[in-house]
Amino acid sequence: MKLSITGFITGIVLIIVMLGLLRYRPWNHNGSVNIKDVVHDGPNNKAKRQLTVGYLPVTCHLTCPVTDFASKTTHANTNFNSQVFSDFPTVVSALQAKQIQATFMIVPLAMKLREQGVPVRICYLGHRDGSEIVVAKNGKVRSLRDLKGKKVAIPSPYSNQNFVMHKLMEDYGMKPDDITFVVLPPPDMPTSLASGAIDGYFVGEPFCAKAELDGIGRVLYYARDIWPNFISCALVVHEDLIRDNREVVEDLVRGIAQSGAWAETHRAEAARLAAPYYRQDQKVLDYVLLSDPRRVSYVQLTPTDEDLQQIQDMGIKMGLLTKHIPMRELIDRDFVPQTITPALIDAAKIPDPQAGKIH
Amino acid sequence: MGPETNKRQGMSMPAGPTAKPGKVRIRRFGLPVMVLLCVLLTWWLVSFFHLFPAYAMPSPGAVLNSFKEEISAGRLVNDIIASLWRVAIGFVVSACLGIPLGLWLGQHAAGRQAFVPMLNFFRFLSPLAWIPFAILWFHIGDKPAIFLIFMATFFPLVLATMSAVATIPKIYFRVARDYNYKGIELLTKVTFPAVLPQVITALRVSYGIAWVVIVAAEMVGCQDGLGYGIWEARNGLRLDSAVCYMITIGVLGMGIDRLLAQLTKLPDVRWGYER
């Protein structure tokens, strides 16, 4: 095969131009960047304002995609685009770089950010409950004391799961080093439990349901049994957005409150709605939302001073948080609507994931 | 990769006149296909007899299904384009900057002494370590991923080009002096042709790094791409879909390496492999 240097360079240039065209599709006015964000094209293209909200594909953040869907299929003043992330450190960097100004996040991490001078506020909660301590299905562990000397996985040192676990150990009169804690990415927890690398884990759904469905694990404690009205994630908003664009934040908090009220009573539909956003097996989401109402709830989501003070106190006690931040600086309840009505989502508009129709 | 290339070129040559062409073809295509089939069969047997539970080892059927699903949703094609675009840009930028810098350093001893420790320092930093900075500096989307690919490939490429220049026999430069070659002329007529074979090998190696880094690079708040597909599959507890993306990454990486290997057939380069 004859090939000259000029021919080769021309080839490279041609390939790059072609890839660039395919990537950015200049003939398509929306641009490919937005296509992925807009999972559903709703009839409501009249909303003039837009906001991107970050979330992770966990059921604690379920109201985020529901709000996205609702803003595009019902009458709304702001279009919300939910942007999925795969881990919290990336969310933090994106928030610091102000690439996103509103996101769902584990509460102690938001406190840590505030402590480090990133001006964020907790405007609403993501859920109540929604986490479990899971142990091996056929193991002998019957209570926390049986975990003494064993290895338990948590999603992050700055997760409320870690804090609550320490509170429970205190209640049982155990010392902090009685249990070895390891930080693991939640998707790897069920398989680590199955292989015997860890003896238990405490994390948000659907990673507990997955272990139960696969026949690996069983629930030792529901979060609510240890810490009533357990919170792990909240809606965190950058102060710049609160200052510059109050209407958008108001729409956002109302949207999430209404989505929560809807999801609480339309659990099967919520699982069907979220599955394509999460790209998760609907079976797992169905199990989380439908098997036992104790698993997770999406009402009573106004953050109270007592709730968050309790978390902060525990964090300070553990040495993970260092500053006492006054609750009025941390929480902003101004946007919580007086009355919360369920979002007017038309169940018929939710695409059926089984049919593979996502766009 | 250099010795491997030599071996392959060398292997086909003695086989030419003695062995029958049909036999050569069987060996070149038949053997790899047989190995591939054996691997697939083992995979199928392992999942058929449930040597590993389904959650730890997705079955070939499940992977095939997720291929169908990803292709029919149009995601796979979109992800392939996104990843190819990021790797192509990151790689071309690092080649355009890295090769000239390597050539310059190779010819200037003082420059080498000044810069090599720093270059070596950066070479050992994993692209994962740059992730937080990539987001802070380049925000979210294509740019941080391209930056990470650049960071992973630039330094090895500079160092490889530099050491290639350093190994040019002195006699070449003596002859060049007789011809009164200087500056650009020296570079284009002597140095560059002399190092081209090694530079091409270095390009292939660093392209390999770029393609490996894509999974890490696309952790950075990307919304598409093959690496992102793996992260998302993991978060979605869908290992079958992760395997489907792994297969795509492997096959594409191999295919593009074959294309780059065509460079060794350039008339200006072939001498380097036929010594």
Interface residues (C-beta under 8 A of the other chain):
Chain A: M1 K2 L3 S4 I5 F8 I12 I15 I16 L19 G20 L22 R23 S32 V33 K36 D37 L56 P57 Q83 V84 F85 S86 D87 P89 T90 S93 A94 Q96 A97 Q99 I100 P185 P187 D188 P190 T191 A194 S195 P206 F207 K210 D214 I216 Y278 R279 Q280 D281 V284 G356 I358 H359
Chain B: P53 A54 Y55 A56 E69 S72 A73 G74 N78 I81 A82 L84 W85 A88 I89 V92 I131 P132 I135 L136 H139 I140 G141 D142 M219 V220 G221 Q223 D224 Y228 W231 E232 A233 R234 N235 G236 L237 R238 S241 Q262 L263 K265 L266 P267 D268
